[in-house]
């Protein structure tokens, strides 16, 4: 008797090798991108590639290495220090689209993967302000709110 139970999405699209190709092609684009590259703290994109690979593999049913090493993904919290506005999101999606297309997956798998990546990218937007990338120069994380307090009380 054979097991006809379908494997995880991870297994169905080719497992580790597929996700390595996806992440490699994506970061080849990021490395040349003047808007996105400054968002990555390491000069070498290797650590970021490893984090994204572990996350995507775990999300799609592969090894749980991401959680074992880093805990809960908390994607919005981890991206909060960075200025992720719609242009940054769109640039991220441009490079990810090229990476997804490079896999030449069957249409159903490609659409499933792409749908998730689009939703994730839209969820990471944390500001609509066009100013700079990354944390403010003073190092304090203000999230996406800028508050000006005015004291109108007489002296």
N, C-alpha and C positions, 0 to 999 in steps of 0.2 A: 504494500500500500504506500502511495506517495502522499506527501503533504501538499495539498493544493492551496493552502492558506497563503494569501499574498503577503509579502514582507512589508516592511515599512517603506515609506516614500524614499528614504535614504537608500535602502537596498534596491528598490525598483529603478532608481536613476543611475545606479552604478557605484554607490557607496563612497568611500574615502577619495578615490581617484577623481570622481566627478566634482566633489566639493573642493578639492585642492585646485583643480583647473579653474573653477568658478572664481575662487578667491585670488588666484594668481593673475588672471586676466583683469579682474577688477582693480587690484592694486597696481598693475602696470599702468592703468589709466590714471589712478590717483597720484602716482609718483610724478606724473607730468602735468598735474593740474595745479595752477597757481592759486586757486581758491580753496581747494580741499587739502592739499599737502600741508599747509601750515597748521591744520587742526590736529595733526598727529605729532605727539610730543617727542617720539623717538626719531632720530635722523634716519635710521634704518627702519623701514616699514615692517620688518620681520615680526616683531612682537604684536603689532596690530593684525597682521595676516593670521598669525596663530590664534589670536582671540576670536576673530571672525570665523575662522575655520571651525574651531571648537564649538562656538555658539551655533552655527548653522547645522553642523553635524548632529548636535544634541537636539535641536529643535525639530529636525526632520526624522528623528528616530534612530540616530547612530549612537556612538559612545557618549557617555555622560561626563566626559572629561571636563567640560566647561564648569559645570556645577561643583565637581569635585575640587577643582583648583580655585575657582573664583566665587563660588556661592551662587545665589539667585542672580539671574541676568540683570534685573533692574535697569533696563535699557534707557529709559528716560532719565533716571538719576545719573547714570554714567555719562550721558551726553549733555547734561545740564551745563557744565562749565564751558561748553563750546557754543559759538554763535551759529546756530543752525537755523538759517532763514530759508525762505522758499528758493532763492537762487542756489544756495548750497545743497538743498534737498534735490533740486533738479539736476545739478551737476553730478551728485552721487548716483542718481537714477540713470543718467546717461552712461556712466561707466559700468554700472551694474547691468544695464540692458545689454551692452556689448558683451559682458561676461556671460550672461544667460544665453545669448544667441550663439556664442562660441561653443556651447555644449552640444548643440544640435539635438536637443531632446525631442521626443515625440510631443506633438502639440498639447495634449492634455497635461503632461508633466511640466512643460515649459510654462503654460498658462497658470498652473497651480503655484509654481515657484515664483513667477513674476507677480502674481496677485499679492502674495504675502510680502514680497520685497517692497512693492509700492505702498502697501498699507503701513509697513514698518517705517519707511522713509517719511511718510506724511506724519506719523506719530512722533517723530523725533524733532520736528520743527518746534523750536522753543522761543522764537522771537520773530517779529516782523520788522524790526528795526534794521536799517541797512548798514549800521556801523560795524567795524572791525570783526575780527575772528578771535575766538578764545576768551579767556577771562580778562576782566578789566586790568589796566596797568598796575593798580594798587594791590592786585591779587585777591581781592574780596569777591566772592561769588554772589552776585545779585540775582541770579536766575534770569528771568526775562522781564523783570519789572524795574523801571527807573522811577523813583519817587523823589519829587522835589517838595520840601517842606517850607512853607512860607509862614513867618510869624508876623501877623498883623496886629498884635497887641501893642498898645501904646507904651512907651518907656516910662 
